[in-house]
Amino acid sequence: MRERLLMSRSGRFVVFAAALVLAGCFGSSRKPPDPLPASTGGVRVSQLWRVALDGDSGIGFAPVAIGDSVWAASKKGVLTRVDIDTGRARWRTVTGKTLTAGVGTDGLVSVVATIQGEILAYDVDGQFKWSAQIGAEIVTPPAVADGTVLLRTTDNRVLAFDSDNGNRRWTFQRQNPPLVLRQSGGVAMVPSLGFIGMPGGRLVALGLSSGSPRWDVPLAQPRGATELERMADVVGTPLIIGQELCAATYQGRVGCLNAANGEPIWTKDFSSAVGLDVDGRGVVLPDADDIVHAFDRAGAPVWQQKGLARRRLSAPLIAARSVAFGDFQGNVLWLSRDDGTLSAVRTTDGKAIVAPPTAIGSILVVQTSGGTLHAFRVE
């Protein structure tokens, strides 16, 4: 079982549920991961640079790569934009606030969330642009696209702001189950639409201009006798490929839906703690025990990699011939996209990598919980 923080709207279930989860995940019976399988060397990897972010990070923090730059933030409130080829800082901004999530950016506006329950926006040169009070904790990096900042709070409201001036456009909220995962579930955006994974295994498509639901459907149905057993929250970021929206849930399902109307294309019973990535060949993701699965575009199994079990893998990044993950020891792992064999391993600072890698071309970047960015060239 993957350790997860739990939240309740009423607070009634927090202590009980957390005690069960921690006992199952950190007790003396927890089996450590096996040694890594031997690497085939099928992918050649060289480290390009390493950059310290002036503070640790963890859940809620992920690097974003756009164009020729990488944006990243730390809990201490430092927001940085670096050149992806050299690692040299293009600018570095000290926000003066403790952060809980970041960074979201479209390359023009960059947004982070503070421990005071607000978001701060900065322009293309790293200069302060605007702020907005949210009134709730944010542990999901905001999404920025199409002139909109879209975010989800830990009380599972979805809010939209104008990215130019910070004016709030709308708020969306639906009734939540009594017990939910406190996790960094992302949002996906395309022109005029946002797609959000919600507690209870539901996916929602919202119009960006008004927040009106286009559709609201269950990817998974909660099952079980207890609130713990019935948790089936969407994890990771729902992803768009073509006309399909693909997502995974904890204790639920993985699958792809028609993005226009939410009709299922395929679904399978599955439990993931971190989410998936998708390309033209299909979906790749680890299950809750960190066994990595690949499915084709119709949902048929293609391969499994069992040699990374219990490594607390990040969500994956599919890049050309490889699938890349980070693990709890700070390793970056590349699997063959064809058959799942371990193709390369590189170390970082020894701190857990909980955010999925990001990439531009042949350069892949990871952010560790210790607060460093590491860039690798993949051939």
N, C-alpha and C positions, 0 to 999 in steps of 0.2 A: 504493500500500500504506500502511496505517495503522501508525504506530510503536507497538510493544507491547513490554513487558518480558516476558522468558521465564523460566521456571523448570523445573528438572529435579529429580526425586527423588534422583538420584545425583550431580548436578552435572556429568556428562560432557558434556552438550550446551549448557550455558549460554553459554560463550564463543563457540563456533562459531555457534550460532543467533543470538545477539545481534549478532554481527558482520555476518551476512548481512542481518538486518532493518535495522540502522542504515545499512548501505551502501545498501540500496534506498530508504530513506526520507529520508536526509539527504545523500546524495551530490550532486555538482554537477549531475547530470542530472535531479534532482527538479524537476518543473514547478510553479511557484507557482500559487496559485488565481487564477482570472480575477476581474476586478472584479465586485462584486455586480450582479445584474440590477436594472433600474429597478423601484422599488416602485410598486405600483398605488395605494397609499394606501387599500386596501379595509378596513383595520383601523385604528381610531384608538387610539393608545397615548400615555399621559402617564406620566412618572416620578413616583412618589409619594415615595420616600425612598431613602437610601443609608446603610448601617451598616457601619462597620469592625469586623472580627472579631478584631483584635489578633493577627495572624499569618496566613501564607498557608495554602493548603489543597491542592487538587488531587485526584488519584485517591484514592478512599476516603472523600471528604467530600461530603455532599449535604444541602441543607436539607430540612426536613420541615415541612409546613404542616398544622395540625389546628385546627379550631375558629376561634379568633380570634388564633392565635399561629403564629410560625415559630421552629423550633429550628435552630441551626447550631453548628458547632464548627470550631476551627482547629488546625493542627499544634502550635502553641505550648501547647495545652492549655486554651484558653478555650472554655467552653460557654455559649451565650447563648440566651435566649428573648425574642423581641421581639413587640410588638403589630403585627399585620399591617396595620392601618389607618394607624398613625403611625410605625412603626419604633422607638418608644421601648422601651428594655429593661425587661422585667418582672423579670428577674434576670440576673445574670452571675456565673458560677462559674469560678474559676481552679483547675483540677485539680492543678496542680503537676507534671504529666507531659507528655512529648511524645506526641502522638497520631498514630495511623496510620489511623484510620477513625472516622467518626461523622457524624451522630448517628442512633441509632435510638430512636424513642419512640412510645408510644401516647397521649401527653399526660399520663400519670401517672408513668411511669418513663422516664428518658432514659439511654441507654447509649452509651459511647464506648470505643474500644480504644487501648491504649498501646503504645509501642515496646518495652516490656518483656514484651509478650505477655500482657497481662491486660485485663480489661474492668472499667470503673467504672460504677456505676449511681447516679443522682441522682433525688430525689423531685420532686413537682410544684412545689415551691418552690426547686428547685436545690440542696437540701441532700444531702450524701453519704449514700448508702443502703447499698451493699455493693460488694465487689470480688470478682473470681474470677480465678485464674491459669489461663491457657490453655496456655502452653508452646509457642506458635507465633505467627507474625506474622498479623495480621488486616488486610486491606485492603478488606474489604467492610463497609459500615455494618451493624451488627446490626439484626435485625428484632425488634420488640416488639409482641405482640398475644396475646390469649387467655391472659393470665397467664404468657406464655412469652417468653424471650429466645432467639432462634435466630440462630446465626452460622456462617459458613464460614471456615476458616483457609486460609492459602496452601499448607499440605500437604493441603488438600482434605478435612479432617475437617469434619463438621457436628456442632455441639454445642447442646444445649438446657439452659437454666437456668430455675429458678423466678424470675419477675420480682419477687416480693415479698422473697425472702431470699437469692437468688443460689445456692441449692443446685443442683448439677448433676443433671440428670435422666438424660441419656444421651449417648452419642457414637456417631456413625455414620461409617464409612469404607469406601470401596471401592477396589480397586486402580486406580491412575491410569496413563495413558500416560507414557512416559519424558519427554516434553516437553509443557509446558502453558503457557498464557498466564497471566501474573501480572496479573490484572485484577480490577476491582471488580464481580464478578458477584453480583447480589442474590438474595434469597430472597423468596418470596411465601407469605403465610399466610392461611388461612381457619380458622374454628372447627374444631379438632381435627386439622388437616392443615397441613404445610409442604411447599412445592414448591421444589426446588433444582436449578439447572443445574450439571452436573458436567463435568469434562474428558472428551474423547472424544465430545462431542455427546449426552450422556445427560441425561435428566430423571428425577428421583426424587421420589416422593410419600412422605412420612414421617408416621406418626402422632405427634402432639405429646406424647402421654402416655408413650409407650414408645420412640419412634424406630424402630419396626418399619416396613419398607418396605411400602407398599400396592401400589405398582408401580414399576418401574425399566425405562425403555424408551429406545431410541435415537431422538433427533430427526434426527441425521445420522450417517452412517457415515464414519469417517476413510478417506481415499483418498490414494494417492500413493506414490512410491518412497522418499521421505526422511521423517524425523521432522517436518521443517518443513512438508512438503506434507500430512502426515497430521494436523496439528492441526485439530480441529473442535470447539473448546470452545464451550459455551453462553455467550453474552455478554449483558450487561445483566441485567435482572430479569424472570423469567417472570411473566406477568400473567394474572389470571383475569378473564373476562367471562362471566357466566352460568354455563353448565356447561362452558366451554371454558378451556383453558390454552394461551396463545400464547407463543412464544419464538423466538429466532434464534440461529444459531451463526456462528462465524468459519470460513470455508472449508467450509460445510456446507449448511444449509437454514434456511428460515423456515417456520413453520407453526403450526397449532393442533391440540391433542389433546383428547380427552374427559377432563375432569379426574377423573372417577370411576375410569377404568380405564386411561388412557394410550393408548387407541386413537387413531390419527391421523384427523383430520377432513380436513385438507389439508396438504400440504407442497410446497415448491418449492426447487430448488437456489438457494442464495443465500449470500453472505458479508457479514456485518456486523461492525463492530468495537465497536459500542456498544449494540445492542439496539433495542427497538421500543416503541410504545405502541399501544393498541387501544381502540376504542369500538364502538358498535352498528353502525357502517358498515363496520368492518374494521380492518386493520392498516396502520400507517405506520412506515417506518424508512429510514435511510440505508444504502446498501451500503458496502463497504470503500473505495470511491472517492468517497463522499459524494454520490452520486446518490440522491435521495430517491424512494422508491417507495411507492405506496399500493395495497393489495389489498382486495377486498371480502371479506365473511364466508365466501365459498366459495373464496377464494384467487385469484380472477381479477384481473389487473392493471386498475387504474383510471386512474392517471396517474403520470408521472415528472417530477421537477424536476432538470434537469442543470446549472442555473446556479450551484449551490453546491458543485460538485466540488472536492475537495482542501481544503475548509475545516475539516476535522477536527471535524465536527459532534458535539455531544453527542447522547445519546438524546433522542427527542422527547417533548413533552407535547401531547396533543390536548386542546384546551379550546374547546368550543362550535364556532365557525365557523373556527377556526384550528388550525395545528400549529406549536408554538414549539420552537426549537432555540437553543443557544449555539454559538459557534465559537471558533477558536483566537486570534482577535483581540479577543475580548471583546464581539462583537456579539450581540445577541439578534434572532433572525430569526423572523418570523411568515409562514407560508404559508397560502394559502386551503385549507381542508379540502376544498373542492369540486374544485379543479383544480390545486392545487399552485403557483399563481402567488405571487410574493413580494408580501406585502401590507403589511409594515411592517418597519423596521429601527431599532433603538436601540442606542447604544453604552453601555459601562459604564466600567471602568477600564483597558481595553486588554489585560487579562490573559485567558488562555484560560478558557473555561467548559467544563468536562469533565463536570460532573454535570447530569442532566436538570433542567429547570425544575420548579417545584412551584407550585400555585395553590390559592386558595380563592375561589370565586365569580369575580368579574371581576379579581381581583388576582393577578398572576403574579410569582414571586420567583425570582431566579437567584443562585447563589454563584459567584464567580470564583476562579481559582487565586491571585489576589493577595490574597484574604482580605476581600472585601467582599460584602455582600448588597445587591441592587438590587431594588426593587419597582416594578412598573408596573401601571397600571390600563388594562385593555383593554376597548374598547367596540365 
